[in-house]
């Protein structure tokens, strides 16, 4: 999903590839690489905990992305000036991309079968 926002279909397989991937697609955003990774990991962790401890089945993988967007937006509120605006804009772009992907997914009929 993050790659879709950046206009790529490549996906990193480990943390080193993630940082290389970020550098290629966001060369001027070095200070945000770990920030975004933390938001995505935290969102995955929370969804996993809900599934494991609260028996809440993950209905759509987009829930992880929406959760990560929430963390990014919330944490961006702790930043100042241009950094805050960049992070909020990034969260909005990621959320919009997830919404578009969800519409495509729903139109394909796969959601109805889940």
N, C-alpha and C positions, 0 to 999 in steps of 0.2 A: 504494500500500500504506500509506504514512504517512497519507494522507487517510482511509483506511478506519478506522484506529485512532482518528482524530479525529472520525469520524462524518460525513465529507463525501466527495462524489465529484468535487469540483473539483480541478484540478491546475494548479499554477503553470507558466508557460511560460518564465520567466526569473528571474534572481536577485532582482530587485526585487519581482516578484509573489510569490516564495517568502517574502521577509521580510514582506510585507503579509499573506500567507496565514497565516503563523505568528502574526503579531500578532492576527489575527482569532480564530484557534482556540486559541492559547496566550498570552493577553495578559500573563501574569505570568512567562513563561518566556524573556524576552529574552536572558538570558545563555546559553541553550542553543541558540539558533537556528543560530549558526555551527558549533557543536560537532556538531550532528546533520547539518548540510549537509556538513561535512568527512567524517564517517563514511560517508555515502551516496556522496559523490564518490570517496572512497578505495576503497570496495567496488566501484564501477563500474570504476575504473581497474585494480584488481587482476584483476577478471574479464576485462576487455579484454586485459590483458597475458597472462593464461593462454590465452585464445583465440588471440592473435596469436603469441606466442613459444613456447608449449608445445603448440599445436594441440589444446587441450582445449576441445571444443565446449561451450557453455553449454546444458545440457539443459533447465533450467528458469530462468525469470527470478527465481524465489524465492531462488536462490543469492546474488544480489546483496543481497537484504534480510537473509538470514541472516548474510552477511559483515558488513554494516553493523551488525547487532545485536551481533556479536562485538566490533567496534571500539568501539561505544558502551559495552558492558559492561567491556571492558578499560580504556578511558580513564577510565571512571567510577571505577575503582579508584584513580586518582590524585587524586580529589577528596575533600573532607572532608564529614562530617556529612550534613545534609539534601540537599545537592546530589548527593552520591553515591547516596543512596537514590532520589531522583527519577530520575536517569539510569538506574539499574539497573531500576527499575520500568518506565520507558519502553521500554527494550530488551526486557523480558519481554513487554510489551503488543504491541510490534511483531512479535516472534517468534511470539506466539500468533495474531495476526491473519494473518501469512503462512502459518502452519500451517493455519488454517481456510480461507484462500483456496486453498491447495494441495489440500486435500481436496475443495473444490468443483470445482476445475479437474480433478482426477483423476476425480471422479464423472461429470463431463460427457463423459468419454471422449476428450477432446482430447489428454491425455498419451499414451494408447495409440497415437494416430496419429502422434505426433512421431517 
